[in-house]
């Protein structure tokens, strides 16, 4: 039997939380978040909890159908791993990471506390102070948010961070220097890996949550478990391709990520499709970016591929002006770091310094916009 679907905007966390509460107790309809084809008036299979439409960093829209059972399985597995309590909501509620923050808090019997206005140390401290006294505190960030707080010289910010039982960090790789700074400050960081198709993070610090299975097929990380999405709304072909069923009846999710799974620990090495061919050599831009982010001052840098007359393709590092001046010394530092980590052919061609790195509303870098900036600079580079 089809269920009704009601669309909500992502910029009103109070409305999303109220609708989520009604959806969970069975008195309200399934929710459509993120815009796209899932709008009011559409219907979805019975048992659907949320349809999240997202384009990620690639710009290809997809409406992911998540059942109530999958959402509950995800929240239950998280509580089993890190505990439960009151959650502060610092991520957009229209995306899976923010939605799960609200869900985990509601399941534990606490109203989620949204951070209001722009994400600043002051807003973070205010939201932290509004969490209920005596309850374990949790929150979830993207790396840029964690960095903003660690950069704040006010000791009250560090103290507030230290009051959390755990701070989940996901959405993109967490640079090692940032992770070490958090550890030195006594902050319990939990690195999460997952996607909308897995109801958010399902692998914590490399270890799958209870009920989650991992396999590597042709170098691709694939996941299974009770928190898998039902598929994509109105797209049976994509659903069949991304969620194959094995001979034993097990459904798997093809992540599109490259990685390894050894001794029960998952390591992600990059996107299978984020590879350029430079001088006849396959170069993983994700691997280059990880190496660049290990260089002091480049924790927030983004690496993109651009055409190159000599090598076919080349990588370019795009970084905010506050972190680097883009001079020859900076370029040499990152080239040396990349050569040591990935070989000489992977060395970036140039640095592009911008006032501010464009971001998606989810908090992730807007890689399409960043690449457009790099392409403009590449044209200037060749003309000079």
Wavefront OBJ file of the C-alpha trace (Angstrom):
o trace
v 0.000 0.000 0.000
v 1.452 3.409 -0.895
v 2.130 5.941 1.835
v 1.717 9.688 1.588
v 4.739 11.927 1.276
v 5.020 15.504 2.507
v 7.836 17.806 1.444
v 9.702 20.002 3.918
v 12.440 22.558 3.456
v 15.863 21.917 4.917
v 16.253 25.386 6.433
v 13.726 24.958 9.262
v 15.098 22.398 11.727
v 12.212 22.903 14.163
v 9.697 21.937 11.455
v 11.775 18.932 10.422
v 12.120 17.764 14.034
v 8.381 18.106 14.650
v 7.540 16.206 11.449
v 10.150 13.557 12.241
v 8.594 13.019 15.665
v 5.165 12.483 14.070
v 6.622 10.167 11.459
v 8.339 8.058 14.118
v 5.245 7.614 16.284
v 3.099 6.742 13.256
v 0.843 9.797 13.385
v 2.459 11.602 10.465
v 3.367 10.895 6.836
v 6.730 10.071 5.333
v 8.971 13.080 4.790
v 10.522 14.351 1.584
v 13.673 16.383 2.198
v 16.147 18.082 -0.085
v 13.794 19.076 -2.912
v 13.986 17.262 -6.248
v 11.256 14.999 -7.632
v 10.009 13.914 -4.229
v 7.445 16.639 -3.542
v 4.127 16.876 -1.794
v 1.501 14.672 -3.340
v 3.867 11.868 -4.358
v 3.384 8.423 -2.837
v 5.946 5.888 -1.688
v 5.812 2.265 -0.469
v 4.278 1.606 2.929
v 6.912 1.718 5.656
v 8.839 4.595 4.097
v 10.138 7.068 6.637
v 12.044 9.628 4.614
v 12.965 10.365 1.001
v 16.166 12.401 0.858
v 17.023 14.033 -2.451
v 20.652 14.955 -2.818
v 23.108 15.569 -5.617
v 26.234 15.210 -3.464
v 29.349 16.760 -4.976
v 28.785 15.316 -8.452
v 25.608 17.193 -9.332
v 23.596 14.074 -10.254
v 20.245 14.249 -8.384
v 19.001 11.141 -6.602
v 16.021 10.617 -4.323
v 16.878 7.955 -1.758
v 14.001 6.033 -0.142
v 14.690 5.175 3.512
v 12.309 3.015 5.497
v 11.427 3.573 9.144
v 13.009 0.217 9.903
v 16.298 1.197 8.238
v 16.428 4.521 10.086
v 15.740 2.787 13.382
v 18.382 0.125 12.704
v 20.949 2.836 12.050
v 20.142 4.793 15.200
v 20.118 1.601 17.290
v 23.523 0.533 15.994
v 24.984 3.976 16.712
v 23.666 3.918 20.287
v 25.153 0.461 20.785
v 28.569 1.720 19.681
v 28.886 5.141 21.338
v 25.990 5.370 23.808
v 22.933 7.597 23.730
v 21.883 10.935 25.105
v 21.024 14.460 23.968
v 22.256 15.659 20.575
v 23.131 19.150 19.368
v 22.151 19.681 15.725
v 24.816 21.637 13.838
v 24.216 20.147 10.376
v 21.381 20.855 7.912
v 18.340 18.847 8.971
v 17.398 18.172 5.342
v 20.413 15.905 4.826
v 20.937 12.469 6.280
v 23.659 13.420 8.779
v 21.546 16.153 10.333
v 18.404 14.047 10.149
v 20.108 11.243 12.055
v 21.254 13.637 14.760
v 17.606 14.545 15.347
v 16.476 10.923 15.170
v 19.081 9.663 17.663
v 18.165 12.366 20.148
v 14.421 11.718 19.845
v 14.928 7.971 20.284
v 16.833 8.666 23.504
v 13.979 10.807 24.806
v 15.574 14.224 24.263
v 14.601 17.098 22.016
v 17.499 17.850 19.647
v 19.007 21.302 20.213
v 19.570 23.119 16.904
v 22.469 25.512 16.514
v 20.909 28.752 15.325
v 22.329 31.144 12.763
v 25.758 30.772 11.199
v 28.146 28.194 12.580
v 30.484 30.139 14.849
v 32.229 29.315 18.127
v 29.774 31.588 19.910
v 26.740 29.845 18.369
v 28.263 26.470 19.231
v 28.782 27.427 22.873
v 25.235 28.780 23.090
v 23.738 25.573 21.671
v 25.884 23.460 23.985
v 24.641 25.434 26.988
v 21.042 24.701 25.969
v 21.518 20.921 26.120
v 19.796 19.278 29.115
v 21.923 19.035 32.225
v 23.085 15.600 33.302
v 22.556 13.875 29.947
v 25.480 12.614 27.850
v 26.123 15.038 25.004
v 26.670 14.184 21.361
v 26.980 16.062 18.105
v 28.069 15.573 14.505
v 30.269 17.820 12.346
v 31.933 18.027 8.993
v 35.715 18.618 9.263
v 35.468 22.338 8.476
v 33.226 22.873 11.502
v 35.609 21.038 13.801
v 38.455 23.144 12.472
v 36.527 26.366 13.124
v 36.157 25.416 16.776
v 39.730 24.229 17.249
v 40.995 27.486 15.704
v 39.081 29.568 18.247
v 41.465 30.919 20.911
v 38.698 31.164 23.532
v 39.251 28.316 26.051
v 35.484 28.208 26.619
v 35.081 26.722 23.134
v 37.559 23.933 23.828
v 35.872 23.295 27.169
v 32.491 23.038 25.476
v 33.890 20.596 22.908
v 35.381 18.516 25.690
v 31.995 18.188 27.372
v 30.702 15.935 24.587
v 30.784 12.176 25.075
v 31.550 11.894 21.365
v 31.828 14.181 18.362
v 31.081 12.387 15.108
v 32.949 13.726 12.079
v 32.055 12.650 8.558
v 31.023 13.864 5.138
v 34.628 13.797 3.919
v 38.007 12.532 5.067
v 39.293 13.981 8.336
v 42.869 15.243 7.858
v 45.347 13.674 10.260
v 46.645 17.026 11.616
v 43.090 18.054 12.518
v 42.442 14.700 14.159
v 45.638 15.025 16.186
v 44.734 18.556 17.296
v 41.390 17.300 18.558
v 43.032 14.420 20.415
v 45.567 16.762 22.007
v 42.663 18.929 23.198
v 41.009 15.917 24.818
v 38.124 15.733 22.329
v 36.666 12.294 21.601
v 36.392 12.227 17.826
v 34.617 9.369 16.042
v 35.259 9.230 12.295
v 32.190 8.049 10.406
v 31.794 6.568 6.952
v 28.544 6.041 5.111
v 26.092 7.779 2.818
v 22.437 8.611 2.428
v 21.980 5.092 0.996
v 23.113 3.612 4.329
v 21.106 6.016 6.529
v 24.327 7.885 7.237
v 27.457 6.603 8.917
v 27.594 2.831 9.335
v 31.345 2.389 9.828
v 32.925 4.144 12.821
v 36.682 4.574 13.022
v 36.989 1.937 10.312
v 34.959 -0.683 12.180
v 31.481 -1.576 10.856
v 28.557 -1.067 13.217
v 26.683 -4.125 14.469
v 24.837 -5.818 11.607
v 26.889 -4.124 8.879
v 28.716 -6.311 6.367
v 31.613 -5.192 4.182
v 33.122 -6.724 1.057
v 35.523 -5.533 -1.616
v 34.479 -6.384 -5.167
v 36.860 -5.405 -7.987
v 38.381 -2.851 -5.647
v 35.005 -1.310 -4.763
v 33.730 -1.075 -1.196
v 30.277 -2.634 -0.879
v 28.088 -2.600 2.220
v 25.119 -4.549 3.502
v 22.942 -4.406 6.596
v 19.482 -3.495 7.903
v 20.089 0.222 7.360
v 20.293 0.000 3.551
v 17.919 2.208 1.573
v 15.072 0.636 -0.381
v 16.435 2.299 -3.514
v 15.855 5.408 -5.612
v 12.403 6.891 -6.049
v 11.159 6.411 -9.604
v 14.462 4.935 -10.833
v 14.326 1.145 -10.930
v 17.347 0.865 -13.239
v 19.644 2.829 -10.941
v 18.296 0.921 -7.936
v 19.111 -2.431 -9.531
v 22.600 -1.281 -10.488
v 23.552 0.263 -7.150
v 21.824 -2.307 -4.911
v 22.646 -5.725 -6.429
v 21.331 -8.889 -4.791
v 23.736 -11.775 -4.303
v 23.049 -15.440 -4.992
v 22.201 -15.923 -1.305
v 19.615 -13.133 -1.411
v 21.776 -10.532 0.351
v 21.341 -6.964 -0.874
v 24.516 -4.929 -1.210
v 25.176 -1.250 -1.753
v 27.866 -0.322 -4.259
v 29.520 2.733 -2.738
v 31.681 3.719 -5.721
v 34.587 4.050 -3.290
v 37.891 2.222 -3.539
v 39.267 0.672 -0.392
v 40.464 -2.342 1.565
v 39.000 -4.370 4.405
v 41.604 -6.149 6.480
v 41.374 -7.555 10.002
v 37.894 -6.100 10.358
v 38.990 -2.538 9.578
v 37.835 -0.617 6.493
v 40.181 1.855 4.818
v 38.917 4.129 2.037
v 41.483 5.104 -0.583
v 39.278 7.303 -2.794
v 36.522 7.392 -5.364
v 36.799 4.901 -8.199
v 35.714 7.600 -10.632
v 37.923 10.370 -9.243
v 40.958 9.411 -11.297
v 42.836 11.335 -13.976
v 45.388 10.024 -16.468
v 48.485 12.222 -16.386
v 51.270 11.304 -18.757
v 49.810 7.822 -19.136
v 49.710 7.260 -15.355
v 46.461 6.827 -13.433
v 46.397 9.363 -10.600
v 43.823 9.209 -7.794
v 42.824 12.770 -6.964
v 41.572 11.564 -3.589
v 44.997 10.183 -2.767
v 46.626 13.437 -3.857
v 44.171 15.426 -1.746
v 44.857 13.321 1.341
v 48.590 13.943 0.963
v 48.072 17.676 0.453
v 45.875 17.936 3.547
v 48.656 16.494 5.660
v 50.759 19.586 4.896
v 50.418 22.256 7.625
v 48.083 24.998 6.439
v 46.370 22.831 3.830
v 43.898 20.847 5.949
v 40.950 22.318 4.022
v 42.442 22.214 0.529
v 40.603 20.612 -2.394
v 42.295 18.903 -5.347
v 40.653 18.819 -8.785
v 41.687 17.677 -12.242
v 42.126 19.984 -15.233
v 43.215 19.489 -18.871
v 46.921 19.822 -19.532
v 48.516 20.306 -22.965
v 51.614 18.309 -22.095
v 50.373 15.527 -19.793
v 46.739 15.240 -20.883
v 45.446 15.949 -17.393
v 46.922 17.431 -14.249
v 45.864 18.093 -10.678
v 45.423 21.531 -9.145
v 45.257 22.394 -5.451
v 42.640 24.981 -4.508
v 43.025 26.520 -1.051
v 41.547 29.422 0.911
v 43.664 32.554 1.136
v 43.597 32.452 4.937
v 45.554 29.190 4.859
v 48.223 29.787 2.198
v 49.602 32.566 0.035
v 50.033 30.352 -3.018
v 53.676 31.193 -3.501
v 56.398 28.981 -4.914
v 57.355 27.719 -1.451
v 53.793 26.545 -0.768
v 53.607 24.783 -4.119
v 56.919 23.049 -3.515
v 55.809 21.839 -0.097
v 52.666 20.201 -1.423
v 54.449 18.759 -4.457
v 57.052 17.167 -2.204
v 54.380 15.731 0.091
v 52.413 14.273 -2.821
v 55.526 12.817 -4.453
v 56.413 11.049 -1.198
v 52.895 9.670 -0.762
v 51.822 8.889 -4.340
v 54.835 9.241 -6.626
v 56.208 12.006 -8.805
v 53.546 11.738 -11.586
v 50.865 12.641 -9.039
v 52.434 15.982 -8.093
v 50.012 18.936 -8.492
v 50.766 21.364 -11.293
v 49.816 24.533 -9.445
v 48.082 26.190 -6.518
v 44.966 28.310 -6.859
v 44.235 30.609 -3.921
v 40.665 31.834 -3.438
v 39.085 34.059 -0.820
v 36.736 31.283 0.245
v 36.152 27.717 -0.892
v 32.565 27.283 -2.162
v 30.480 24.858 -0.124
v 27.290 22.905 -0.653
v 24.483 23.391 1.850
v 25.522 20.056 3.367
v 28.843 21.621 4.397
v 30.902 19.652 1.882
v 33.111 21.412 -0.674
v 31.291 22.328 -3.888
v 33.710 20.498 -6.148
v 31.989 21.535 -9.366
v 32.325 25.227 -8.508
v 35.882 24.713 -7.294
v 36.815 22.923 -10.510
v 35.313 25.753 -12.579
v 37.583 28.181 -10.735
v 40.567 25.925 -11.396
v 39.658 25.662 -15.080
v 39.621 29.449 -15.427
v 43.037 29.604 -13.813
v 44.223 26.782 -16.093
v 43.300 28.854 -19.155
v 45.286 31.772 -17.743
v 48.141 29.387 -16.940
v 48.422 28.234 -20.540
v 48.058 31.765 -21.915
v 50.964 33.033 -19.832
l 1 2 3 4 5 6 7 8 9 10 11 12 13 14 15 16 17 18 19 20 21 22 23 24 25 26 27 28 29 30 31 32 33 34 35 36 37 38 39 40 41 42 43 44 45 46 47 48 49 50 51 52 53 54 55 56 57 58 59 60 61 62 63 64 65 66 67 68 69 70 71 72 73 74 75 76 77 78 79 80 81 82 83 84 85 86 87 88 89 90 91 92 93 94 95 96 97 98 99 100 101 102 103 104 105 106 107 108 109 110 111 112 113 114 115 116 117 118 119 120 121 122 123 124 125 126 127 128 129 130 131 132 133 134 135 136 137 138 139 140 141 142 143 144 145 146 147 148 149 150 151 152 153 154 155 156 157 158 159 160 161 162 163 164 165 166 167 168 169 170 171 172 173 174 175 176 177 178 179 180 181 182 183 184 185 186 187 188 189 190 191 192 193 194 195 196 197 198 199 200 201 202 203 204 205 206 207 208 209 210 211 212 213 214 215 216 217 218 219 220 221 222 223 224 225 226 227 228 229 230 231 232 233 234 235 236 237 238 239 240 241 242 243 244 245 246 247 248 249 250 251 252 253 254 255 256 257 258 259 260 261 262 263 264 265 266 267 268 269 270 271 272 273 274 275 276 277 278 279 280 281 282 283 284 285 286 287 288 289 290 291 292 293 294 295 296 297 298 299 300 301 302 303 304 305 306 307 308 309 310 311 312 313 314 315 316 317 318 319 320 321 322 323 324 325 326 327 328 329 330 331 332 333 334 335 336 337 338 339 340 341 342 343 344 345 346 347 348 349 350 351 352 353 354 355 356 357 358 359 360 361 362 363 364 365 366 367 368 369 370 371 372 373 374 375 376 377 378 379 380 381 382 383 384
